[in-house]
Amino acid sequence: MEKVKAKKHLGQHFLIDENIAKKIADTLQLEGYDLVLEIGPGMGVLTKYLLEKDIETYVIEIDTESVEYLNAYYPKLHGKIISKDFLKYNLNEVFNGKPFALIGNYPYNISSQIVFKCLEMRNQIPEFSGMFQKEVAERICEKKGSKTYGILSVLAQAFYEVDYLFTVHENVFNPPPKVKSGVMRMKRKENFQLPCDEKLFFNVVKTAFQQRRKTLRNSLKSFALSDNLKEDAIFDLRPEQLSVEQFIDLTQKIEANAV
């Protein structure tokens, strides 16, 4: 069977460096569970190193040509290839509530959406690692005070410890992308339940950063803040000046204000 051709509409850039593929596979620490889902395996350059480990590996792939290739060359995957769109598929049809890790060389055009789905399923996903466009990986790991610190940074770091691991250059892909890539890992915090209304927390973070140049007093007007609360010094700040802990504190204050 011929090699799979990269499809632009799927954002495919196939990694061809075996050493980097192995390094990415080794980013998973897998403590207390052994189920792994790889997103977008393509021709299996990362998959082969996952299959060497003492874990149960599933893959999810939207590209039917890649699915045929994986079925032909990776007999260990038989019955474990999910030919679906990751963003639309109910993963519990396979995992049935069990914990599993996510890994992959993620398509750059949907990488942020993949992170948001991971956050939605945080009760089941103790670990999440892989390769992103470098700027996206850096943004997720960024701390307060930076222009690139934003919604993804705060939400990911609220529930996970995040680490930027290493940079990958364009020439190790076929076809080469126009940007550098970055590999990062998110490991769920031991206590990942927030001491505030989590739905409200998501809403506060997203609303604040949608008007990131404004102070919180102006960007959070839709929350009907009392005059008394608006006098709090935290509302003089812009969103990128707040740490995750300060966003939690802000959410608690808004929650108390609504009572």
C-alpha positions in Angstrom: 0.0 0.0 0.0 1.3 3.5 -0.9 2.0 6.1 1.7 -0.8 8.4 2.7 -0.8 11.8 1.0 -1.1 14.8 3.4 -4.4 16.6 3.0 -4.3 20.3 3.5 -8.0 20.6 4.6 -7.2 18.2 7.5 -4.1 20.2 8.5 -1.9 17.1 8.0 1.9 17.4 8.3 3.4 14.0 8.8 6.3 13.8 11.3 9.2 11.8 9.7 11.8 12.0 12.5 11.7 8.8 14.5 13.7 10.2 17.5 11.2 13.0 18.0 8.3 10.5 17.7 9.8 8.4 20.4 10.5 11.5 22.6 6.8 12.5 22.3 5.6 8.9 23.2 7.9 9.1 26.3 6.2 12.3 27.5 3.4 10.3 29.0 3.9 9.3 32.7 0.8 7.1 33.0 0.4 6.8 36.8 -2.4 4.5 37.9 -4.1 3.9 34.6 -3.0 2.4 31.2 -5.5 3.6 28.6 -4.2 6.0 25.9 -5.9 7.7 23.0 -3.8 9.1 20.2 -5.5 11.8 18.0 -4.7 11.9 14.3 -2.1 9.1 14.0 -1.7 9.5 10.2 0.8 6.7 9.2 1.6 5.7 12.8 5.0 7.3 13.4 4.1 8.0 17.0 1.8 5.1 17.3 4.5 2.5 16.9 6.3 3.7 20.0 3.1 3.8 22.0 2.5 0.1 21.0 5.8 -0.8 22.4 4.7 0.2 25.9 2.8 -1.8 28.4 -0.4 0.2 27.8 -3.6 -0.1 25.9 -3.5 2.3 22.9 -6.5 3.4 20.9 -6.3 5.9 17.9 -8.9 8.2 16.5 -8.5 9.2 12.8 -10.9 11.1 10.6 -8.9 10.4 7.4 -10.1 7.1 5.8 -6.9 6.7 3.8 -4.9 6.8 7.1 -7.3 4.3 8.6 -6.7 1.9 5.8 -2.9 2.3 6.1 -3.0 1.7 9.9 -5.2 -1.4 9.5 -2.7 -2.7 6.9 0.5 -2.1 8.8 -0.4 -2.2 12.5 -2.2 -5.4 13.4 -1.9 -4.6 17.1 -4.4 -1.8 16.4 -7.2 -4.0 15.1 -10.4 -3.2 16.9 -8.8 -0.1 18.4 -9.0 2.4 15.5 -11.9 4.9 15.9 -12.7 6.2 12.4 -14.4 9.4 13.7 -14.0 13.1 14.2 -12.5 13.6 17.6 -14.3 16.9 18.3 -17.8 15.4 17.5 -17.4 11.8 18.8 -18.6 10.7 22.2 -15.4 9.0 23.6 -17.3 7.1 26.3 -18.7 4.8 23.6 -15.1 3.4 23.9 -13.9 4.4 27.3 -17.1 4.1 29.3 -16.1 6.5 32.0 -12.6 5.1 32.5 -9.6 7.4 32.8 -7.4 7.8 29.7 -4.5 9.9 28.5 -4.5 12.0 25.3 -1.5 12.2 23.0 -0.9 13.2 19.4 0.8 15.4 16.8 -2.3 17.6 16.8 -3.6 19.2 13.6 -2.8 22.9 14.1 -6.2 24.1 12.7 -8.2 22.4 15.5 -5.6 22.2 18.3 -7.3 24.8 20.6 -10.6 23.0 20.2 -8.9 19.8 21.2 -7.6 21.4 24.4 -11.1 22.7 25.2 -12.6 19.2 24.8 -9.9 17.9 27.1 -10.9 20.4 29.7 -14.5 19.4 29.4 -13.5 15.8 30.0 -11.0 16.7 32.8 -12.6 14.2 35.2 -11.5 11.4 32.9 -8.2 12.8 31.4 -5.4 12.8 34.0 -2.8 13.6 31.4 -2.6 15.3 28.0 0.6 15.7 25.9 1.8 16.1 22.4 2.8 18.5 19.6 1.2 21.8 18.8 2.0 24.9 16.8 4.8 26.4 18.9 2.8 29.6 19.6 -0.2 27.6 20.9 2.0 25.4 23.2 3.7 28.5 24.5 0.4 30.2 25.1 -1.0 27.3 27.1 2.1 27.3 29.3 2.4 31.2 29.6 2.2 32.9 33.0 0.4 36.2 33.8 1.8 39.5 32.5 2.4 38.4 29.0 0.5 39.4 25.8 0.1 35.8 24.9 -1.4 34.8 28.3 -5.1 34.3 27.7 -8.1 32.1 27.9 -6.3 28.8 27.2 -3.5 29.6 29.6 -5.9 30.3 32.5 -8.3 27.4 31.9 -5.6 24.8 31.3 -3.5 25.9 34.3 -6.6 26.0 36.6 -6.9 22.2 36.4 -3.5 21.0 35.1 0.2 21.5 35.8 1.6 22.5 32.3 5.1 22.2 31.0 6.6 23.3 27.7 9.0 20.4 26.9 10.8 21.1 23.6 10.7 22.8 20.2 10.5 20.9 16.9 11.7 22.5 13.7 9.8 22.5 10.3 12.2 20.3 8.4 11.2 17.1 10.3 7.7 17.0 8.6 6.4 16.1 5.2 5.2 18.5 4.0 7.0 21.0 6.2 4.7 23.5 8.0 5.4 27.2 7.8 5.8 27.4 11.6 7.8 25.7 14.3 6.1 23.2 16.6 6.3 22.8 20.4 5.7 19.7 22.6 4.0 20.2 25.9 2.5 18.2 28.7 -0.5 18.8 30.9 -0.7 16.7 34.1 -3.9 17.1 36.1 -3.6 18.6 39.5 -4.1 16.3 42.5 -6.9 18.5 43.7 -8.5 19.8 40.5 -11.9 20.9 41.8 -12.1 24.6 42.0 -13.3 26.4 45.2 -15.9 28.3 43.1 -18.6 27.7 40.6 -16.6 26.2 37.7 -19.1 27.2 35.0 -19.1 30.8 36.2 -15.2 30.6 36.3 -15.1 29.6 32.6 -17.5 32.4 31.8 -15.6 35.1 33.7 -12.3 34.1 32.1 -13.7 34.1 28.6 -15.6 37.3 29.0 -12.6 39.1 30.5 -10.2 38.1 27.7 -12.7 38.9 24.9 -12.0 42.6 25.7 -8.5 42.2 27.1 -7.5 45.8 26.7 -10.2 47.0 29.0 -10.1 46.8 32.8 -12.2 44.2 34.4 -14.6 46.9 35.6 -15.5 47.5 32.0 -15.1 44.1 30.4 -17.3 42.4 33.1 -20.2 44.8 33.0 -22.6 42.0 31.8 -22.3 40.4 35.3 -24.3 43.2 36.8 -21.7 43.9 39.5 -22.8 45.9 42.5 -21.3 49.4 43.0 -19.7 48.2 46.2 -18.0 45.2 44.4 -16.8 47.5 41.6 -14.8 49.4 44.1 -12.6 46.4 44.7 -9.0 47.0 43.5 -9.0 43.8 41.4 -11.4 45.5 38.9 -8.7 48.1 38.1 -6.7 45.3 36.5 -6.7 44.0 32.9 -7.2 40.2 32.5 -3.5 39.4 31.7 -2.5 40.8 35.0 -4.4 38.2 37.0 -3.0 34.8 38.0 -5.2 31.7 38.0 -5.6 32.1 41.7 -6.8 35.7 41.3 -9.3 34.6 38.6 -10.7 32.1 41.2 -10.8 34.8 43.8 -12.6 37.1 41.3 -15.1 34.4 40.5 -15.8 33.9 44.2 -16.5 37.6 44.6 -18.9 37.7 41.6 -20.6 34.6 43.0 -21.1 36.2 46.4 -22.3 39.4 44.7 -25.1 37.5 42.9 -26.5 36.0 46.1 
